[in-house]
Amino acid sequence: MTPRHIALALLVVLIWGVNFVVIHEGLEGVPPLLFAAIRFSCIVPFVAVVPRPKVAWRDLAPVGLLMSAGQFGFLYSAMAAGLASGMASLILQAQALFTVVFAAALLKERPKAIQLVGMGVALAGLVLVASGRSGATPLVGVMLCLAGALSWGAGNVAARRGAGASGLGLTVWGSLFVPLPLFALSFLIEGPNRMVEGLHHFGGAAVASTAYTVVLASLVGYTIWNGLMGHYRLRTSHRSLCSCRSSASSPGGCFSGRCRLSRRSPEERCFCSVLRSSSSAPGIWDERPAFRFRCDW
């Protein structure tokens, strides 16, 4: 990767790392699916100023449904179920495993032997934290977060179908497919009464959280990320993103007091070390561009 792209990847690490803590603070009193629907409803108006990418609707829809609706619907629900922001940031990085699997199956990007070893170790860590979690880490939260990681991994592959498209355009126009499904799920699962109550409690923290997630996490973060997805092979880009685990855990521990390593069970501490080791394995980087992807940076 070029120094400029490395710097951009590190910027995404910082933005998305803090993002978990921001989401956690904004969820107070607001149903998770409703909160996610409001977030992406605030992105939709940007279609008036952002040109539509030259991507077929059938290719644009999966980006929004998988990378946005699926990932954040599950993530917000996991954190509302009691999953701490730092642990959510770690578990969500299972998207790297799913991305490599989907890329190998659909795009024929075969992983290297060292990557397969790292994936196996990380998968063992996921099983370990799910089976030996502490009482502060609910199983339902772990499973919901893993579902979000699965959706994100599939969305990464879907974004690759937008060859030559603008990363910002994919993010904004893909959001057209997000609010309606999330509002519908909120109505069916959370119920109209909770939706009304959530809107009533939509205070300053929720507004600030939405502003951060819309402007920085979505518009800035995913513009860069979708660009890297197209410019480099998927195994290169997800290696950079794995750094989000420490970026999210540190602010989580400082601001919420819920994510410090000392407060985790031995299994959770082991999982953190496993994920760090596996995602830092040599041989992950692959600087051969798959195709050129126009980035509005």
C-alpha positions as CSV (number, residue, x, y, z in Angstrom):
1,M,0.0,0.0,0.0
2,T,1.2,3.5,-0.6
3,P,1.9,5.8,2.3
4,R,-1.1,7.9,1.5
5,H,-3.4,4.9,1.6
6,I,-1.8,3.6,4.8
7,A,-2.6,7.0,6.4
8,L,-6.1,6.9,5.1
9,A,-6.5,3.3,6.5
10,L,-5.2,4.5,9.9
11,L,-7.7,7.4,9.9
12,V,-10.5,4.8,9.4
13,V,-9.1,2.8,12.3
14,L,-9.4,5.9,14.6
15,I,-12.9,6.9,13.4
16,W,-14.4,3.5,13.6
17,G,-12.6,2.6,16.8
18,V,-14.2,5.6,18.6
19,N,-17.5,4.8,16.8
20,F,-18.3,1.9,19.1
21,V,-18.2,4.0,22.2
22,V,-20.3,6.7,20.5
23,I,-22.9,4.2,19.5
24,H,-23.0,2.8,23.0
25,E,-23.6,6.2,24.5
26,G,-26.4,7.1,22.0
27,L,-28.3,3.9,22.5
28,E,-29.5,4.9,26.0
29,G,-33.3,4.8,25.9
30,V,-33.5,4.3,22.1
31,P,-34.4,0.9,20.5
32,P,-31.4,-0.3,18.5
33,L,-33.1,-1.0,15.1
34,L,-34.9,2.4,15.3
35,F,-31.6,4.1,16.1
36,A,-29.9,2.4,13.1
37,A,-32.8,3.4,10.8
38,I,-32.5,7.0,11.9
39,R,-28.8,7.0,11.3
40,F,-29.2,5.9,7.7
41,S,-32.2,8.1,7.1
42,C,-29.9,11.0,7.7
43,I,-27.6,9.8,5.0
44,V,-30.3,9.5,2.3
45,P,-30.7,13.3,1.7
46,F,-27.0,13.4,0.5
47,V,-28.2,11.7,-2.8
48,A,-29.2,15.2,-3.9
49,V,-25.6,16.3,-4.0
50,V,-23.6,13.1,-4.5
51,P,-23.7,11.8,-8.1
52,R,-25.1,8.3,-8.5
53,P,-22.3,5.8,-9.1
54,K,-22.3,4.0,-12.4
55,V,-23.3,0.7,-10.8
56,A,-26.4,-1.3,-11.5
57,W,-29.2,-1.2,-8.9
58,R,-28.8,-5.0,-8.4
59,D,-25.2,-4.5,-7.4
60,L,-25.9,-1.3,-5.4
61,A,-28.6,-2.9,-3.2
62,P,-26.5,-5.6,-1.6
63,V,-23.9,-3.0,-0.5
64,G,-26.6,-1.1,1.4
65,L,-28.4,-4.2,2.7
66,L,-25.4,-6.1,3.8
67,M,-22.7,-3.6,4.7
68,S,-25.1,-1.1,6.3
69,A,-28.5,-2.5,7.3
70,G,-27.3,-6.0,8.2
71,Q,-24.1,-5.1,9.9
72,F,-25.4,-2.2,12.0
73,G,-28.8,-3.7,12.7
74,F,-27.1,-6.7,14.3
75,L,-24.3,-4.6,15.9
76,Y,-26.8,-2.1,17.5
77,S,-28.9,-5.0,18.7
78,A,-25.9,-6.7,20.2
79,M,-24.8,-3.6,22.1
80,A,-28.4,-3.0,23.3
81,A,-28.4,-6.6,24.6
82,G,-25.5,-5.8,26.9
83,L,-22.4,-6.4,24.8
84,A,-19.7,-3.9,25.8
85,S,-18.3,-1.6,23.1
86,G,-14.8,-2.9,23.4
87,M,-15.8,-6.5,23.1
88,A,-18.2,-5.6,20.2
89,S,-15.2,-4.1,18.4
90,L,-13.2,-7.3,18.8
91,I,-15.9,-9.7,17.8
92,L,-17.0,-7.7,14.8
93,Q,-13.5,-8.2,13.4
94,A,-14.6,-11.7,12.6
95,Q,-15.6,-10.0,9.4
96,A,-12.0,-10.4,8.3
97,L,-12.5,-14.2,8.4
98,F,-15.8,-14.1,6.6
99,T,-14.4,-11.7,4.0
100,V,-11.5,-14.0,3.1
101,V,-13.9,-16.9,2.8
102,F,-16.4,-15.1,0.6
103,A,-13.6,-13.6,-1.5
104,A,-12.1,-17.1,-2.0
105,A,-15.4,-18.6,-2.9
106,L,-16.8,-15.8,-5.1
107,L,-13.8,-13.8,-6.4
108,K,-11.3,-16.6,-6.5
109,E,-8.9,-14.7,-4.2
110,R,-7.2,-17.7,-2.7
111,P,-5.8,-17.1,0.8
112,K,-2.2,-18.0,1.6
113,A,-1.2,-20.8,4.0
114,I,-0.3,-18.4,6.8
115,Q,-3.7,-16.7,6.4
116,L,-5.4,-20.0,6.8
117,V,-3.5,-20.6,10.0
118,G,-4.4,-17.2,11.3
119,M,-8.0,-17.7,10.4
120,G,-8.1,-21.0,12.3
121,V,-6.5,-19.5,15.4
122,A,-9.0,-16.6,15.3
123,L,-11.9,-18.9,14.8
124,A,-10.8,-20.9,17.8
125,G,-10.7,-17.7,19.8
126,L,-14.3,-16.9,18.8
127,V,-15.4,-20.3,20.0
128,L,-13.4,-19.8,23.2
129,V,-15.0,-16.5,24.1
130,A,-18.5,-17.7,23.3
131,S,-18.2,-20.8,25.4
132,G,-16.3,-19.3,28.4
133,R,-17.6,-15.7,28.4
134,S,-18.1,-13.9,31.7
135,G,-21.6,-12.9,33.0
136,A,-21.0,-9.4,31.6
137,T,-20.8,-10.8,28.0
138,P,-24.2,-12.1,27.1
139,L,-24.3,-15.0,24.6
140,V,-27.1,-13.3,22.6
141,G,-24.9,-10.2,22.2
142,V,-22.0,-12.3,21.0
143,M,-24.2,-14.1,18.4
144,L,-25.8,-10.9,17.2
145,C,-22.4,-9.3,16.7
146,L,-21.1,-12.3,14.8
147,A,-24.2,-12.0,12.6
148,G,-23.2,-8.4,12.0
149,A,-19.6,-9.5,11.1
150,L,-21.0,-12.1,8.6
151,S,-23.1,-9.4,7.0
152,W,-20.2,-7.0,6.8
153,G,-18.0,-9.7,5.2
154,A,-20.6,-10.3,2.5
155,G,-20.9,-6.6,2.0
156,N,-17.2,-6.2,1.5
157,V,-17.4,-8.7,-1.4
158,A,-20.5,-6.9,-2.8
159,A,-18.7,-3.6,-2.8
160,R,-16.1,-5.1,-5.1
161,R,-18.7,-5.4,-7.8
162,G,-18.7,-1.6,-8.0
163,A,-15.6,-1.4,-10.2
164,G,-14.8,2.2,-11.1
165,A,-17.4,3.7,-8.8
166,S,-17.0,6.4,-6.2
167,G,-16.6,5.2,-2.7
168,L,-18.7,8.1,-1.5
169,G,-21.4,7.3,-4.1
170,L,-21.6,3.7,-3.0
171,T,-22.0,4.7,0.6
172,V,-24.7,7.4,0.0
173,W,-26.7,5.7,-2.7
174,G,-26.4,2.3,-1.0
175,S,-28.1,3.9,2.0
176,L,-31.3,4.2,0.0
177,F,-31.9,0.5,0.7
178,V,-31.3,0.7,4.4
179,P,-34.0,2.8,6.3
180,L,-37.2,1.1,5.1
181,P,-36.1,-2.5,6.1
182,L,-34.8,-1.3,9.5
183,F,-37.9,0.8,10.2
184,A,-40.0,-2.3,9.3
185,L,-38.0,-4.6,11.5
186,S,-38.2,-2.0,14.3
187,F,-42.0,-1.9,14.0
188,L,-42.3,-5.7,14.0
189,I,-39.7,-6.6,16.6
190,E,-39.5,-3.6,18.9
191,G,-43.1,-2.5,18.5
192,P,-44.7,0.9,17.8
193,N,-44.9,1.7,21.5
194,R,-41.1,1.4,22.0
195,M,-40.6,3.3,18.8
196,V,-42.6,6.3,20.0
197,E,-40.9,6.1,23.4
198,G,-37.5,5.9,21.8
199,L,-38.3,9.1,19.7
200,H,-39.4,10.8,22.9
201,H,-36.0,9.9,24.6
202,F,-34.0,10.9,21.6
203,G,-31.9,13.5,23.4
204,G,-28.6,15.2,23.1
205,A,-26.5,12.1,23.3
206,A,-28.5,10.3,20.6
207,V,-28.3,13.4,18.4
208,A,-24.5,13.7,18.9
209,S,-24.0,10.0,18.3
210,T,-26.1,10.1,15.1
211,A,-24.1,13.1,13.8
212,Y,-20.8,11.3,14.4
213,T,-21.9,8.1,12.8
214,V,-23.4,9.8,9.8
215,V,-20.6,12.3,9.0
216,L,-17.5,10.6,10.2
217,A,-18.2,6.8,10.5
218,S,-20.4,6.6,7.4
219,L,-19.6,9.4,4.9
220,V,-15.9,9.7,5.7
221,G,-15.1,6.2,6.9
222,Y,-17.0,4.2,4.3
223,T,-15.9,6.4,1.5
224,I,-12.3,5.5,2.3
225,W,-13.0,1.9,3.1
226,N,-15.0,1.2,0.0
227,G,-12.2,2.8,-2.0
228,L,-9.6,0.5,-0.4
229,M,-11.9,-2.5,-1.0
230,G,-11.8,-1.8,-4.7
231,H,-8.2,-0.6,-5.0
232,Y,-6.6,-3.5,-3.2
233,R,-7.3,-7.2,-2.7
234,L,-9.7,-7.8,0.1
235,R,-7.1,-9.5,2.3
236,T,-5.0,-6.4,2.2
237,S,-7.7,-4.0,3.4
238,H,-9.1,-6.1,6.2
239,R,-5.6,-6.4,7.7
240,S,-5.6,-2.6,8.2
241,L,-9.1,-2.7,9.7
242,C,-8.1,-5.3,12.3
243,S,-6.3,-2.4,14.1
244,C,-9.7,-1.1,15.1
245,R,-9.8,-3.7,17.9
246,S,-7.3,-1.8,20.0
247,S,-8.5,1.6,18.9
248,A,-12.0,0.8,20.1
249,S,-11.0,-1.0,23.3
250,S,-8.9,1.9,24.5
251,P,-11.6,4.6,24.4
252,G,-14.1,2.1,25.6
253,G,-12.1,1.5,28.7
254,C,-11.3,5.2,29.3
255,F,-14.8,6.6,28.8
256,S,-17.2,3.9,29.7
257,G,-15.2,1.9,32.1
258,R,-16.7,-1.3,30.8
259,C,-14.0,-2.6,28.3
260,R,-10.8,-2.8,30.4
261,L,-8.9,-6.0,29.9
262,S,-8.6,-6.6,33.6
263,R,-12.4,-6.8,33.9
264,R,-12.7,-9.5,31.3
265,S,-12.8,-13.2,31.9
266,P,-9.6,-15.3,31.2
267,E,-11.3,-16.6,28.1
268,E,-12.0,-13.1,26.8
269,R,-8.5,-12.0,27.5
270,C,-7.2,-15.0,25.6
271,F,-9.5,-14.2,22.7
272,C,-8.2,-10.7,22.6
273,S,-4.6,-12.0,22.4
274,V,-5.6,-14.6,19.8
275,L,-7.2,-12.1,17.5
276,R,-4.3,-9.7,17.8
277,S,-1.8,-12.5,16.9
278,S,-3.8,-13.9,14.0
279,S,-4.6,-10.6,12.4
280,S,-0.9,-9.6,12.7
281,A,0.4,-12.7,11.0
282,P,2.9,-12.1,8.3
283,G,1.9,-12.6,4.7
284,I,-1.4,-10.8,5.0
285,W,-0.4,-7.9,2.9
286,D,-1.0,-8.2,-0.9
287,E,-0.3,-5.0,-2.7
288,R,-1.3,-6.2,-6.2
289,P,-4.3,-4.1,-7.2
290,A,-7.3,-6.2,-8.3
291,F,-8.6,-3.3,-10.4
292,R,-8.6,0.5,-10.2
293,F,-11.3,2.0,-8.1
294,R,-12.0,5.7,-8.4
295,C,-11.8,7.3,-4.9
296,D,-13.1,10.8,-4.1
297,W,-10.4,11.5,-1.5
